Amino acid sequence: MADLSKFLITTKYPAQHPDRLQLYSLATPNGVKVSIMLEETGLAYEAHKVRFDTNDQMSPPFLSLNPNNKIPAIIDPDGPDGAPLPLFESGAILLYLGDKTGKFLPKDGAAR
């Protein structure tokens, strides 16, 4: 099981299922893109609501994961070489998940 305790964000949003991908987001256009991808790929994940009305995105724990203070952000406990991988920005996350699962993203660079 992955140890996510080195990530400060887990002090604000404790992982109930640390073996699952951790999603930090909100139901905004950019936020739902990653949620949809996770659902469509079938990856197990745990969602954490980052509330804008209480400025959660400006908190030190959230900024430790995404210094741009934007959602979504993820921690994949089973990243490359089995090490946890933090990632932010919806486009980067979508590409990563496509590569990880082999779904919705052609392998060939020209086909992309």
C-alpha positions as CSV (number, residue, x, y, z in Angstrom):
1,M,0.0,0.0,0.0
2,A,1.3,3.4,-0.9
3,D,2.4,5.8,1.8
4,L,0.9,9.2,1.0
5,S,1.8,10.8,4.3
6,K,4.7,12.7,2.6
7,F,2.2,14.8,0.8
8,L,1.1,17.7,2.9
9,I,-2.3,17.8,1.2
10,T,-3.2,14.6,3.0
11,T,-3.3,16.5,6.3
12,K,-6.3,18.5,5.0
13,Y,-7.8,15.7,2.9
14,P,-6.9,12.4,4.6
15,A,-7.1,9.4,2.2
16,Q,-9.6,6.8,3.3
17,H,-8.3,4.5,0.5
18,P,-4.6,5.4,0.0
19,D,-4.3,2.6,-2.7
20,R,-6.7,4.6,-5.0
21,L,-5.9,7.6,-7.1
22,Q,-6.6,10.7,-5.1
23,L,-8.5,13.4,-7.0
24,Y,-8.7,17.0,-5.6
25,S,-11.3,18.9,-7.6
26,L,-14.7,20.6,-7.8
27,A,-17.6,20.4,-10.3
28,T,-16.3,23.1,-12.7
29,P,-15.7,22.6,-16.4
30,N,-12.0,21.8,-15.8
31,G,-12.7,19.8,-12.7
32,V,-15.2,17.4,-14.3
33,K,-12.9,16.5,-17.2
34,V,-10.7,14.4,-15.0
35,S,-13.7,12.9,-13.2
36,I,-15.2,11.8,-16.5
37,M,-11.8,10.3,-17.6
38,L,-11.5,8.4,-14.4
39,E,-15.0,7.0,-14.7
40,E,-14.5,6.1,-18.4
41,T,-11.2,4.4,-17.7
42,G,-12.5,2.5,-14.7
43,L,-9.6,3.5,-12.5
44,A,-10.4,3.4,-8.8
45,Y,-10.2,6.8,-7.2
46,E,-11.2,8.8,-4.2
47,A,-12.5,12.3,-4.7
48,H,-11.8,15.2,-2.4
49,K,-13.9,18.4,-2.8
50,V,-11.8,21.5,-2.9
51,R,-14.2,24.3,-1.9
52,F,-13.7,27.7,-3.5
53,D,-16.1,29.4,-1.1
54,T,-13.7,28.7,1.8
55,N,-10.6,29.3,-0.4
56,D,-9.4,25.7,0.0
57,Q,-7.3,26.2,-3.2
58,M,-5.3,28.8,-1.4
59,S,-4.5,26.7,1.7
60,P,-0.8,25.6,2.2
61,P,-1.8,21.9,1.9
62,F,-3.4,22.4,-1.5
63,L,-0.6,24.8,-2.7
64,S,1.9,22.1,-1.8
65,L,0.3,19.9,-4.5
66,N,-0.5,22.7,-7.0
67,P,1.3,25.9,-6.6
68,N,-0.9,27.4,-9.3
69,N,-3.9,27.1,-6.9
70,K,-6.1,25.5,-9.5
71,I,-8.1,22.4,-9.6
72,P,-7.9,19.5,-10.6
73,A,-4.9,17.9,-9.1
74,I,-4.2,14.2,-8.4
75,I,-1.9,11.9,-6.6
76,D,-1.5,8.5,-8.2
77,P,-0.3,6.1,-5.5
78,D,0.8,3.7,-8.3
79,G,2.8,6.1,-10.5
80,P,5.8,5.2,-12.7
81,D,8.0,2.6,-11.1
82,G,5.4,2.2,-8.4
83,A,6.1,5.5,-6.7
84,P,3.3,8.0,-5.9
85,L,3.1,10.7,-8.5
86,P,1.5,14.1,-7.9
87,L,0.2,15.9,-10.9
88,F,-1.8,19.0,-11.7
89,E,-3.4,20.8,-14.7
90,S,-6.3,19.0,-16.4
91,G,-4.5,18.6,-19.7
92,A,-1.5,17.0,-18.1
93,I,-3.6,14.7,-16.0
94,L,-5.7,13.6,-19.0
95,L,-2.6,12.7,-21.0
96,Y,-1.1,10.9,-18.1
97,L,-4.3,8.9,-17.5
98,G,-4.6,8.1,-21.2
99,D,-1.0,6.8,-21.2
100,K,-1.5,4.9,-18.0
101,T,-4.6,3.0,-19.1
102,G,-4.0,2.9,-22.8
103,K,-7.5,4.3,-23.4
104,F,-8.6,7.3,-25.4
105,L,-5.1,8.1,-26.6
106,P,-3.4,6.7,-29.6
107,K,0.0,5.1,-28.9
108,D,1.5,6.6,-32.1
109,G,2.6,10.2,-31.7
110,A,1.4,11.1,-35.2
111,A,-2.0,9.7,-34.5
112,R,-2.3,11.9,-31.5
